Amino acid sequence: QVQLVESGGDLVQPGGSLRLSCAGTGILFGIYTMGWYRQALGKQRELVAAITSGGTTTYLDSVKGRFTISRDNAKNTVYLQMNGLKPEDTAVYYCNAKRQGVLTENVYWGQGTQVTVSS
């Protein structure tokens, strides 16, 4: 059974930092592209950052220079370091694992962790 378990969400003041973690079990973690998505109230879910199995990263424009995604395949864990947090970063953050096969695509989601940026 595949499980992605996020942790690290919290209430933080503007300008503060948080590190989110996502631990995966039940999958060959190292071959998956791992991503962090977020969904704010009343808004669509959006991709925040992703990292391929080879280590290539992509970021949402609004978080470039503030957020860093990384992975530790030995620990089956992906991280999102968030610095310079802004109120508009408030959302539920979801971990995602994706692997595109020849004929199929495997996609898994975590349960989400709440990040609230407020003074």
DSSP file with accessible surface (Angstrom, degrees, kcal/mol):
  #  RESIDUE AA STRUCTURE BP1 BP2  ACC     N-H-->O    O-->H-N    N-H-->O    O-->H-N    TCO  KAPPA ALPHA  PHI   PSI    X-CA   Y-CA   Z-CA
    1    1 A Q              0   0  202      0, 0.0     2,-0.3     0, 0.0    26,-0.1   0.000 360.0 360.0 360.0 130.2    0.0    0.0    0.0
    2    2 A V        +     0   0   38     24,-0.1     2,-0.4    22,-0.1    24,-0.2  -0.624 360.0 178.1 -83.7 133.5    1.4    3.4   -1.0
    3    3 A Q  E     -A   25   0A 103     22,-2.3    22,-2.5    -2,-0.3     2,-0.5  -0.998  16.8-171.8-136.7 134.6    1.5    6.1    1.6
    4    4 A L  E     -A   24   0A   7    105,-0.4   107,-0.6    -2,-0.4     2,-0.6  -0.995  13.8-169.5-119.7 121.1    2.8    9.6    1.5
    5    5 A V  E     -A   23   0A  70     18,-2.3    18,-2.3    -2,-0.5     2,-0.2  -0.945   3.1-160.4-120.2 114.6    2.8   11.3    4.9
    6    6 A E  E     +A   22   0A   8     -2,-0.6     2,-0.3    16,-0.2    16,-0.2  -0.589  14.7 168.2 -89.5 154.9    3.5   15.0    5.2
    7    7 A S  E     +A   21   0A  64     14,-2.2    14,-2.6    -2,-0.2   106,-0.1  -0.965  41.7  67.4-154.3 163.6    4.6   16.8    8.3
    8    8 A G        +     0   0   38      1,-0.3    11,-0.2    -2,-0.3    14,-0.0   0.282  56.2 139.7 109.0 -10.0    5.9   20.2    9.3
    9    9 A G        +     0   0   24     12,-0.1    -1,-0.3    84,-0.1     2,-0.3  -0.371  23.8 142.0 -66.3 149.7    2.9   22.5    8.7
   10   10 A D        -     0   0  100    103,-0.1   106,-2.5   104,-0.1     2,-0.5  -0.961  54.8 -79.6-167.9 177.6    2.3   25.1   11.3
   11   11 A L  E     +d  116   0B 111     -2,-0.3     2,-0.3   104,-0.2   106,-0.2  -0.870  53.7 171.2 -93.8 127.8    1.3   28.7   12.0
   12   12 A V  E     -d  117   0B  23    104,-2.9   106,-2.2    -2,-0.5     3,-0.1  -0.971  32.2-111.8-140.5 150.6    4.2   31.1   11.3
   13   13 A Q    >   -     0   0  135     -2,-0.3     3,-2.3   104,-0.2    72,-0.2  -0.457  51.0 -81.2 -77.7 154.8    4.6   34.9   11.1
   14   14 A P  T 3  S+     0   0   60      0, 0.0    72,-0.2     0, 0.0    -1,-0.1  -0.280 120.8  27.7 -54.2 138.0    5.2   36.7    7.8
   15   15 A G  T 3  S+     0   0   54     70,-3.5    69,-0.7     1,-0.3    71,-0.1   0.265  99.2 121.0  89.5  -9.2    8.9   36.4    7.0
   16   16 A G    <   -     0   0   21     -3,-2.3    69,-2.4    69,-0.3     2,-0.3  -0.070  54.8-124.3 -80.6-178.1    9.3   33.2    8.9
   17   17 A S        +     0   0   63     66,-0.2     2,-0.3    67,-0.2    66,-0.2  -0.932  21.5 177.9-130.5 152.2   10.4   29.8    7.7
   18   18 A L  E     - B   0  82A  24     64,-2.3    64,-3.4    -2,-0.3     2,-0.5  -0.979  17.3-146.8-145.1 153.1    9.1   26.2    7.7
   19   19 A R  E     - B   0  81A 132     -2,-0.3     2,-0.3   -11,-0.2    62,-0.2  -0.981  14.6-158.9-123.1 120.6   10.4   22.9    6.4
   20   20 A L  E     - B   0  80A   0     60,-2.7    60,-2.3    -2,-0.5     2,-0.3  -0.721   6.9-162.8 -92.9 145.8    7.8   20.4    5.2
   21   21 A S  E     -AB   7  79A  26    -14,-2.6   -14,-2.2    -2,-0.3     2,-0.4  -0.946   8.4-168.0-126.8 149.1    8.7   16.8    4.9
   22   22 A a  E     -AB   6  78A   0     56,-2.0    56,-2.2    -2,-0.3     2,-0.5  -0.946   6.4-163.3-139.0 116.0    7.0   14.0    3.0
   23   23 A A  E     -AB   5  77A  42    -18,-2.3   -18,-2.3    -2,-0.4     2,-0.4  -0.866   9.6-155.9-102.5 129.4    7.9   10.3    3.7
   24   24 A G  E     +A    4   0A   2     52,-3.0     2,-0.3    -2,-0.5   -20,-0.2  -0.844  13.6 176.4-108.7 140.2    6.9    7.7    1.2
   25   25 A T  E     +A    3   0A  71    -22,-2.5   -22,-2.3    -2,-0.4     3,-0.1  -0.960  61.3  33.2-134.1 153.6    6.3    4.0    1.7
   26   26 A G  S    S+     0   0   59     -2,-0.3     2,-0.3     1,-0.2   -24,-0.1   0.528 100.7  84.1  84.1   3.6    5.2    1.3   -0.7
   27   27 A I  S    S-     0   0   22    -24,-0.1     2,-1.9   -26,-0.1    -1,-0.2  -0.947  90.2-106.1-133.0 159.1    6.8    2.8   -3.8
   28   28 A L    >   -     0   0  122     -2,-0.3     3,-1.9     1,-0.2     4,-0.4  -0.630  45.3-168.9 -80.7  84.8   10.2    2.7   -5.4
   29   29 A F  G >  S+     0   0    3     -2,-1.9     3,-1.9     1,-0.3    -1,-0.2   0.805  70.7  63.5 -51.7 -42.8   10.7    6.3   -4.3
   30   30 A G  G 3  S+     0   0   26      1,-0.3    -1,-0.3    43,-0.2    43,-0.1   0.694 100.0  52.1 -64.1 -18.6   13.8    7.0   -6.3
   31   31 A I  G <  S+     0   0   75     -3,-1.9     2,-0.3     2,-0.1    -1,-0.3   0.486  93.5  92.2 -97.4  -0.8   12.2    6.7   -9.7
   32   32 A Y  S <  S-     0   0   15     -3,-1.9     2,-0.5    -4,-0.4    67,-0.2  -0.691  75.4-125.9 -94.6 144.4    9.3    9.0   -9.0
   33   33 A T  E     -E   98   0C  50     65,-2.9    65,-2.6    -2,-0.3     2,-0.4  -0.776  33.4-151.3 -77.6 127.5    9.0   12.7   -9.7
   34   34 A M  E     +EF  97  51C   0     17,-2.5    17,-2.9    -2,-0.5     2,-0.3  -0.860  18.0 179.0-107.2 138.8    8.1   14.2   -6.3
   35   35 A G  E     -EF  96  50C   2     61,-2.9    61,-2.6    -2,-0.4     2,-0.5  -0.937  25.9-141.1-137.6 158.5    6.1   17.4   -6.0
   36   36 A W  E     +EF  95  49C   0     13,-3.1    12,-3.0    -2,-0.3    13,-1.8  -0.993  25.1 179.7-116.9 124.8    4.6   19.8   -3.6
   37   37 A Y  E     -EF  94  47C  40     57,-3.0    57,-3.0    -2,-0.5     2,-0.3  -0.801   8.2-157.9-113.5 163.0    1.2   21.3   -4.4
   38   38 A R  E     -EF  93  46C  14      8,-2.4     8,-2.8    -2,-0.3     2,-0.4  -0.990   7.6-163.7-141.9 153.3   -0.9   23.7   -2.4
   39   39 A Q  E     -E   92   0C  67     53,-2.2    53,-2.2    -2,-0.3     2,-0.2  -0.951   8.2-162.3-138.5 115.5   -4.5   24.6   -2.3
   40   40 A A    >   -     0   0   27      4,-0.4     3,-2.4    -2,-0.4    51,-0.1  -0.558  45.4 -74.0 -89.1 160.0   -5.8   27.8   -0.6
   41   41 A L  T 3  S+     0   0  180      1,-0.3    -1,-0.1    -2,-0.2     3,-0.1  -0.292 119.0   4.3 -56.0 127.7   -9.4   28.2    0.4
   42   42 A G  T 3  S+     0   0   91      1,-0.2     2,-0.3    -3,-0.1    -1,-0.3   0.540 113.5 101.6  76.9   6.7  -11.6   28.8   -2.6
   43   43 A K  S <  S-     0   0  145     -3,-2.4    -1,-0.2     1,-0.0     2,-0.1  -0.812  74.9-101.1-121.8 163.6   -8.7   28.3   -5.1
   44   44 A Q        -     0   0  175     -2,-0.3    -4,-0.4     1,-0.1     2,-0.2  -0.448  45.3 -95.9 -78.5 154.9   -7.5   25.5   -7.3
   45   45 A R        -     0   0   90     -6,-0.2     2,-0.3    -2,-0.1    -6,-0.2  -0.476  47.7-167.4 -68.4 137.6   -4.7   23.3   -6.3
   46   46 A E  E     -F   38   0C  77     -8,-2.8    -8,-2.4    -2,-0.2     2,-0.5  -0.961  25.5-109.2-132.8 149.9   -1.4   24.5   -7.8
   47   47 A L  E     +F   37   0C  63     -2,-0.3   -10,-0.3   -10,-0.2     3,-0.1  -0.634  31.4 177.2 -76.6 126.3    2.1   23.0   -8.3
   48   48 A V  E     -     0   0C   0    -12,-3.0    12,-2.7    -2,-0.5     2,-0.3   0.863  63.7 -18.6 -94.1 -47.2    4.5   24.8   -6.0
   49   49 A A  E     -FG  36  59C   0    -13,-1.8   -13,-3.1    10,-0.2    -1,-0.4  -0.984  56.6-168.6-160.8 151.6    7.7   22.8   -6.7
   50   50 A A  E     -FG  35  58C  12      8,-2.0     8,-2.0    -2,-0.3     2,-0.4  -0.987   5.4-161.8-144.7 154.1    8.8   19.5   -8.2
   51   51 A I  E     -FG  34  57C  11    -17,-2.9   -17,-2.5    -2,-0.3     6,-0.2  -0.993  16.4-140.6-139.3 128.0   12.0   17.4   -8.4
   52   52 A T    >   -     0   0   45      4,-2.5     3,-1.7    -2,-0.4   -19,-0.1  -0.261  34.5 -98.8 -79.4 174.0   12.6   14.6  -10.8
   53   53 A S  T 3  S+     0   0   65      1,-0.3   -21,-0.1   -22,-0.2    -1,-0.1   0.811 126.9  52.9 -62.6 -26.3   14.4   11.4  -10.1
   54   54 A G  T 3  S-     0   0   71    -23,-0.1    -1,-0.3     2,-0.1   -21,-0.0   0.466 123.6-104.0 -88.6  -3.2   17.5   13.0  -11.6
   55   55 A G    <   +     0   0   39     -3,-1.7     2,-0.3     1,-0.3    -2,-0.1   0.480  68.2 148.1  97.2   3.6   17.3   16.0   -9.4
   56   56 A T        -     0   0   94     -5,-0.0    -4,-2.5     1,-0.0     2,-0.3  -0.560  31.6-156.1 -73.2 134.3   15.9   18.6  -11.8
   57   57 A T  E     -G   51   0C  58     -2,-0.3     2,-0.3    -6,-0.2    -6,-0.2  -0.814  15.9-172.5-116.2 151.0   13.7   21.1  -10.1
   58   58 A T  E     -G   50   0C  76     -8,-2.0    -8,-2.0    -2,-0.3     2,-0.3  -0.976   9.6-165.1-135.7 151.2   10.9   23.4  -11.1
   59   59 A Y  E     -G   49   0C  56     -2,-0.3   -10,-0.2   -10,-0.2     2,-0.2  -0.982  28.9-106.6-137.9 149.2    9.2   26.1   -9.1
   60   60 A L    >>  -     0   0   43    -12,-2.7     3,-1.9    -2,-0.3     4,-0.9  -0.498  41.0-120.1 -63.5 138.7    6.1   28.3   -9.2
   61   61 A D  G >4 S+     0   0  122      1,-0.3     3,-0.9     2,-0.2    -1,-0.1   0.869 109.5  58.5 -55.0 -39.2    7.2   31.8  -10.1
   62   62 A S  G 34 S+     0   0   64      1,-0.2    -1,-0.3     3,-0.0   -14,-0.0   0.622 110.4  42.2 -71.7  -9.9    5.9   33.3   -6.9
   63   63 A V  G X> S+     0   0    0     -3,-1.9     4,-2.4   -15,-0.2     3,-2.4   0.476  80.7 124.9-112.6  -3.7    8.1   31.1   -4.7
   64   64 A K  T << S+     0   0  121     -3,-0.9     4,-0.1    -4,-0.9    -3,-0.0  -0.323  80.9  16.6 -59.3 134.2   11.3   31.2   -6.7
   65   65 A G  T 34 S+     0   0   88      2,-0.4    -1,-0.3     1,-0.1     3,-0.1   0.272 125.7  59.7  86.2 -12.2   14.1   32.3   -4.5
   66   66 A R  T <4 S+     0   0   36     -3,-2.4    17,-2.0     1,-0.2     2,-0.3   0.706  98.5  51.0-114.0 -36.1   12.2   31.6   -1.3
   67   67 A F  E  <  -C   82   0A   4     -4,-2.4    -2,-0.4    15,-0.2     2,-0.4  -0.818  59.4-167.7-109.0 148.1   11.4   27.9   -1.5
   68   68 A T  E     -C   81   0A  74     13,-2.5    13,-3.1    -2,-0.3     2,-0.4  -0.990   5.8-157.3-135.7 125.8   13.7   25.0   -2.1
   69   69 A I  E     +C   80   0A   6     -2,-0.4     2,-0.3    11,-0.2    11,-0.2  -0.813  21.5 163.2 -99.4 141.9   12.7   21.4   -2.9
   70   70 A S  E     -C   79   0A  52      9,-1.8     9,-3.1    -2,-0.4     2,-0.3  -0.959  19.8-148.4-149.5 165.8   15.1   18.5   -2.2
   71   71 A R  E     -C   78   0A  38     -2,-0.3     2,-0.5     7,-0.2     7,-0.2  -0.989  10.3-159.8-140.9 149.9   14.9   14.8   -1.8
   72   72 A D  E > > -C   77   0A  51      5,-3.2     5,-2.0    -2,-0.3     3,-1.0  -0.901   9.3-173.8-126.7  97.8   16.8   12.1    0.1
   73   73 A N  G > 5S+     0   0   66     -2,-0.5     3,-0.6     1,-0.3   -43,-0.2   0.793  82.8  62.4 -66.7 -27.1   16.1    8.8   -1.7
   74   74 A A  G 3 5S+     0   0   96      1,-0.2    -1,-0.3    -3,-0.1   -45,-0.0   0.805 113.9  35.6 -66.3 -27.6   17.9    6.8    1.1
   75   75 A K  G < 5S-     0   0  134     -3,-1.0    -1,-0.2     2,-0.2    -2,-0.2   0.323 106.2-126.2-104.5   3.4   15.2    8.1    3.5
   76   76 A N  T < 5 +     0   0   56     -3,-0.6   -52,-3.0    -4,-0.4     2,-0.4   0.891  68.2 131.3  52.2  43.8   12.3    8.0    0.9
   77   77 A T  E   < -BC  23  72A  16     -5,-2.0    -5,-3.2   -54,-0.2     2,-0.4  -0.974  44.9-163.4-134.6 140.3   11.7   11.6    1.8
   78   78 A V  E     -BC  22  71A   0    -56,-2.2   -56,-2.0    -2,-0.4     2,-0.3  -0.940  16.4-158.2-119.1 145.0   11.1   14.9    0.0
   79   79 A Y  E     -BC  21  70A  28     -9,-3.1    -9,-1.8    -2,-0.4     2,-0.4  -0.864  14.7-159.0-122.4 155.4   11.4   18.3    1.6
   80   80 A L  E     -BC  20  69A   0    -60,-2.3   -60,-2.7    -2,-0.3     2,-0.6  -0.914  10.9-161.8-133.6 106.8   10.2   21.8    1.0
   81   81 A Q  E     -BC  19  68A  62    -13,-3.1   -13,-2.5    -2,-0.4     2,-0.6  -0.811  11.0-166.9 -87.3 121.8   12.2   24.5    2.7
   82   82 A M  E     +BC  18  67A   0    -64,-3.4   -64,-2.3    -2,-0.6     2,-0.3  -0.952  10.9 172.1-118.1 116.0   10.1   27.6    2.8
   83   83 A N        +     0   0   64    -17,-2.0   -66,-0.2    -2,-0.6   -67,-0.2  -0.804  60.9  26.3-116.3 161.1   11.7   30.9    3.7
   84   84 A G  S    S-     0   0   32    -69,-0.7    -1,-0.2    -2,-0.3   -68,-0.2   0.892  83.5-160.9  56.8  43.5   10.4   34.5    3.6
   85   85 A L        -     0   0    2    -69,-2.4   -70,-3.5    -3,-0.2   -69,-0.3  -0.226   6.9-161.5 -64.6 143.9    6.8   33.2    4.0
   86   86 A K    >   -     0   0   86    -72,-0.2     3,-2.5   -71,-0.1     4,-0.3  -0.862  33.1-109.0-120.9 157.2    4.0   35.5    3.0
   87   87 A P  G >  S+     0   0   70      0, 0.0     3,-2.0     0, 0.0    30,-0.4   0.855 117.9  63.3 -55.1 -32.7    0.3   35.5    4.0
   88   88 A E  G 3  S+     0   0  126      1,-0.3   -48,-0.1   -48,-0.0    -3,-0.0   0.576  89.3  68.7 -71.8  -6.7   -0.5   34.4    0.4
   89   89 A D  G <  S+     0   0    0     -3,-2.5    -1,-0.3    28,-0.1     2,-0.2   0.523  71.5 120.7 -83.5  -6.3    1.5   31.2    1.0
   90   90 A T    <   +     0   0   44     -3,-2.0     2,-0.3    -4,-0.3    26,-0.2  -0.406  40.9 105.5 -61.6 125.1   -1.3   30.1    3.4
   91   91 A A  E    S- H   0 115C   5     24,-2.1    24,-2.8    -2,-0.2     2,-0.5  -0.961  76.2 -79.5-178.9 170.5   -2.7   26.9    2.1
   92   92 A V  E     -EH  39 114C  35    -53,-2.2   -53,-2.2    -2,-0.3     2,-0.5  -0.853  47.7-146.2 -88.0 127.5   -2.9   23.1    2.6
   93   93 A Y  E     -EH  38 113C   0     20,-3.1    20,-2.0    -2,-0.5     2,-0.4  -0.865  13.7-163.5-102.0 129.9    0.3   21.7    1.1
   94   94 A Y  E     -E   37   0C  40    -57,-3.0   -57,-3.0    -2,-0.5     2,-0.3  -0.917  13.3-137.2-117.2 138.5    0.1   18.2   -0.5
   95   95 A a  E     -E   36   0C   0     -2,-0.4    15,-2.2   -59,-0.2     2,-0.4  -0.690  24.3-167.6 -88.3 143.1    2.9   15.9   -1.4
   96   96 A N  E     -EI  35 109C   4    -61,-2.6   -61,-2.9    -2,-0.3     2,-0.4  -0.995  13.6-164.5-136.7 139.1    2.7   14.2   -4.8
   97   97 A A  E     +EI  34 108C   0     11,-2.4    11,-2.5    -2,-0.4     2,-0.4  -0.991  16.4 178.6-122.7 130.6    4.5   11.3   -6.4
   98   98 A K  E     +EI  33 107C  69    -65,-2.6   -65,-2.9    -2,-0.4     2,-0.4  -0.995  12.5 177.4-137.9 136.1    4.3   10.7  -10.1
   99   99 A R  E     - I   0 106C  97      7,-2.4     7,-2.8    -2,-0.4     2,-0.7  -0.974  17.1-150.8-138.4 123.7    5.7    8.2  -12.5
  100  100 A Q  E     - I   0 105C 126     -2,-0.4     5,-0.2     5,-0.2     2,-0.1  -0.836  20.0-174.3 -95.8 113.3    5.0    8.2  -16.2
  101  101 A G        -     0   0   18      3,-3.2    -2,-0.0    -2,-0.7     0, 0.0  -0.289  42.7 -91.2 -92.0-172.9    5.3    4.7  -17.7
  102  102 A V  S    S+     0   0  146      1,-0.2     3,-0.1    -2,-0.1    -1,-0.1   0.931 120.9   5.5 -66.2 -42.5    5.0    3.7  -21.3
  103  103 A L  S    S+     0   0  162      1,-0.1     2,-0.3     0, 0.0    -1,-0.2   0.580 129.6  43.3-117.9 -15.9    1.2    3.1  -21.1
  104  104 A T        -     0   0   84      2,-0.0    -3,-3.2     0, 0.0     2,-0.4  -0.873  59.9-142.2-132.9 163.7    0.2    4.2  -17.7
  105  105 A E  E     -I  100   0C  98     -2,-0.3     2,-0.5    -5,-0.2    -5,-0.2  -0.997  13.3-153.9-126.6 126.4    0.8    7.0  -15.2
  106  106 A N  E     +I   99   0C  49     -7,-2.8    -7,-2.4    -2,-0.4     2,-0.4  -0.901  18.8 175.7-101.0 126.2    1.1    6.3  -11.5
  107  107 A V  E     -I   98   0C  51     -2,-0.5     2,-0.3    -9,-0.2    -9,-0.2  -0.998   4.7-179.3-133.6 132.5    0.1    9.3   -9.2
  108  108 A Y  E     -I   97   0C  69    -11,-2.5   -11,-2.4    -2,-0.4     2,-0.3  -0.966   7.5-159.0-132.0 149.5   -0.2    9.3   -5.4
  109  109 A W  E     -I   96   0C 105     -2,-0.3  -105,-0.4   -13,-0.2   -13,-0.2  -0.940  11.2-135.5-127.5 147.7   -1.1   12.0   -3.0
  110  110 A G        -     0   0   11    -15,-2.2  -105,-0.2    -2,-0.3     3,-0.1  -0.320  34.2-105.3 -85.5-179.6   -0.5   12.7    0.7
  111  111 A Q        -     0   0  114   -107,-0.6  -106,-0.1     1,-0.2   -17,-0.1   0.621  62.0-114.7 -87.3 -12.8   -3.2   13.8    3.1
  112  112 A G        -     0   0   12    -17,-0.1     2,-0.4     1,-0.0   -18,-0.2   0.079  17.0-127.4  98.0 151.9   -2.0   17.4    3.3
  113  113 A T  E     -H   93   0C  22    -20,-2.0   -20,-3.1  -106,-0.1     2,-0.4  -0.998  24.7-120.0-138.9 135.6   -0.5   19.6    5.9
  114  114 A Q  E     -H   92   0C  91     -2,-0.4     2,-0.5   -22,-0.2   -22,-0.2  -0.616  23.3-172.2 -83.0 129.5   -1.7   23.1    6.8
  115  115 A V  E     -H   91   0C   0    -24,-2.8   -24,-2.1    -2,-0.4     2,-0.5  -0.987   5.7-176.7-117.5 122.6    0.6   26.1    6.5
  116  116 A T  E     -d   11   0B  45   -106,-2.5  -104,-2.9    -2,-0.5     2,-0.6  -0.985   9.0-167.0-123.1 124.1   -0.8   29.4    7.9
  117  117 A V  E     +d   12   0B   4     -2,-0.5     2,-0.3   -30,-0.4  -104,-0.2  -0.939  34.2 130.5-112.6 110.8    1.2   32.6    7.6
  118  118 A S              0   0   63   -106,-2.2    -2,-0.1    -2,-0.6   -32,-0.0  -0.989 360.0 360.0-159.5 148.3   -0.3   35.3    9.8
  119  119 A S              0   0  130     -2,-0.3  -106,-0.1  -106,-0.2    -1,-0.1   0.431 360.0 360.0 -94.6 360.0    0.7   37.8   12.4
